[in-house]
Amino acid sequence: IWASAGAAEGDTKLNAFDNALLAAQVGNLNLIRVSSVLPQEAMFLEAPPQITPGSLVPTVYSFHVSDRPGEVVAAAVGIGVGQDSHGMIYESHGASRREVEATVRQMIDEGFARRGLRLKEVIVRSIEHKVERIGCAVAAVVLWWR
């Protein structure tokens, strides 16, 4: 798996979203939104994997887009790695990086407690952006296999 976040402006909300995806280095992929179970044997990549543009890629992602100048938009993904089992991925969007990071950490704690899993590690990717005209923040976890 690989996690990233990006933010950008655009001429429309859709362009702002697309540009934020490009900033997060996932803009040339067809993201298939999936639920949030992290496979037990998942390998973490520090750099984005080489994926052919246009590929269908399972992804957990969150985004926040706004056309209100001065508003702050934020997005985060949190990965809870299980100690002896699978893990969980949670996503959030809101008005500040601090808020969305706290939310995904709380969701990880609750999700692990509810499942009776032991938490080994938490990885968070987040971003916030102050809107100039039309802006977007996006955070994503790509689940890729070969």
C-alpha positions as CSV (number, residue, x, y, z in Angstrom):
1,I,0.0,0.0,0.0
2,W,1.0,3.6,-0.5
3,A,-0.5,6.7,1.2
4,S,-0.4,10.3,0.0
5,A,-2.1,13.7,0.3
6,G,-2.3,16.7,-2.0
7,A,-4.0,20.0,-2.4
8,A,-4.6,22.3,-5.3
9,E,-6.8,25.0,-6.9
10,G,-8.9,24.7,-10.1
11,D,-11.3,26.6,-12.3
12,T,-14.2,24.4,-11.2
13,K,-14.7,22.1,-8.2
14,L,-14.1,19.1,-10.4
15,N,-10.8,20.6,-11.7
16,A,-9.7,21.4,-8.2
17,F,-10.4,17.8,-7.2
18,D,-8.5,16.5,-10.2
19,N,-5.6,18.9,-9.6
20,A,-5.4,17.7,-5.9
21,L,-5.4,14.1,-7.1
22,L,-2.5,15.0,-9.4
23,A,-0.7,16.7,-6.4
24,A,-1.2,13.5,-4.4
25,Q,0.3,11.5,-7.4
26,V,-2.9,9.5,-8.0
27,G,-4.4,11.7,-10.7
28,N,-3.7,9.5,-13.6
29,L,-5.4,6.4,-12.0
30,N,-9.0,5.3,-12.0
31,L,-9.7,5.2,-8.3
32,I,-12.1,2.5,-7.1
33,R,-13.3,3.5,-3.7
34,V,-13.2,0.6,-1.3
35,S,-14.0,0.1,2.3
36,S,-11.3,0.2,4.9
37,V,-9.8,-3.2,5.7
38,L,-6.0,-3.4,5.4
39,P,-4.7,-6.9,4.3
40,Q,-2.5,-8.5,7.0
41,E,0.4,-9.0,4.6
42,A,0.3,-5.5,3.2
43,M,3.7,-4.0,2.4
44,F,4.2,-0.3,2.8
45,L,5.8,1.7,0.1
46,E,7.6,5.0,0.7
47,A,7.3,6.1,-2.9
48,P,4.3,5.7,-5.3
49,P,4.3,2.4,-7.2
50,Q,4.7,2.4,-11.0
51,I,1.1,1.9,-12.1
52,T,0.0,2.2,-15.7
53,P,-2.1,5.4,-16.2
54,G,-5.8,4.5,-16.5
55,S,-5.5,1.4,-14.3
56,L,-8.4,0.5,-12.0
57,V,-6.9,0.9,-8.5
58,P,-8.6,0.1,-5.2
59,T,-8.3,3.2,-3.0
60,V,-9.5,4.5,0.3
61,Y,-9.7,8.3,0.0
62,S,-11.2,11.5,1.4
63,F,-11.5,14.9,0.0
64,H,-12.8,18.4,0.8
65,V,-13.5,20.9,-1.9
66,S,-14.7,24.5,-1.5
67,D,-15.3,27.6,-3.6
68,R,-15.2,30.0,-0.5
69,P,-12.0,32.1,-0.6
70,G,-10.2,32.0,2.7
71,E,-11.9,28.8,3.9
72,V,-9.5,26.0,5.0
73,V,-10.1,22.6,3.6
74,A,-8.4,19.5,5.0
75,A,-8.3,15.7,4.4
76,A,-6.6,12.8,6.1
77,V,-6.3,9.0,5.9
78,G,-5.2,7.0,8.9
79,I,-3.8,3.5,8.7
80,G,-4.0,1.3,11.7
81,V,-1.6,-1.7,11.4
82,G,-2.6,-4.7,13.3
83,Q,-0.1,-6.5,15.5
84,D,-1.3,-10.1,14.8
85,S,-4.0,-9.6,12.2
86,H,-5.3,-7.3,9.5
87,G,-5.5,-3.6,10.0
88,M,-8.0,-0.8,9.2
89,I,-7.9,2.4,7.2
90,Y,-10.1,5.4,8.0
91,E,-10.6,8.7,6.3
92,S,-11.8,12.1,7.3
93,H,-12.3,15.6,5.9
94,G,-12.9,18.9,7.6
95,A,-11.7,22.4,8.4
96,S,-8.2,21.8,9.7
97,R,-5.3,19.3,9.6
98,R,-5.4,18.9,13.3
99,E,-9.1,18.1,13.3
100,V,-9.0,15.4,10.6
101,E,-5.8,13.8,12.0
102,A,-7.5,13.5,15.5
103,T,-10.6,12.1,13.9
104,V,-8.8,9.3,12.0
105,R,-6.8,8.4,15.1
106,Q,-10.0,8.2,17.1
107,M,-11.6,6.1,14.4
108,I,-8.6,3.7,14.4
109,D,-8.8,3.3,18.2
110,E,-12.5,2.6,18.1
111,G,-12.3,0.3,15.0
112,F,-9.6,-1.8,16.6
113,A,-11.3,-2.0,20.0
114,R,-14.6,-3.0,18.4
115,R,-12.8,-5.8,16.5
116,G,-10.6,-6.9,19.5
117,L,-7.5,-6.2,17.5
118,R,-4.1,-5.1,18.9
119,L,-2.7,-2.0,17.3
120,K,0.9,-2.1,16.2
121,E,1.4,1.2,14.4
122,V,-0.6,4.2,13.1
123,I,0.4,6.0,9.9
124,V,-1.4,9.2,9.0
125,R,-1.2,11.3,5.8
126,S,-3.0,14.6,5.8
127,I,-3.1,18.0,4.2
128,E,-4.8,21.3,4.6
129,H,-5.3,24.1,2.1
130,K,-6.5,27.7,2.3
131,V,-8.8,28.3,-0.6
132,E,-7.9,31.1,-3.0
133,R,-10.8,30.7,-5.4
134,I,-11.8,27.0,-5.7
135,G,-9.6,24.6,-3.7
136,C,-9.4,21.0,-2.7
137,A,-7.5,18.8,-0.3
138,V,-7.3,15.0,-0.8
139,A,-5.7,12.1,1.1
140,A,-5.6,8.6,-0.3
141,V,-4.3,5.1,0.5
142,V,-3.7,3.0,-2.7
143,L,-4.0,-0.8,-2.3
144,W,-2.0,-2.2,-5.1
145,W,-0.8,-5.7,-5.9
146,R,1.3,-7.3,-8.6
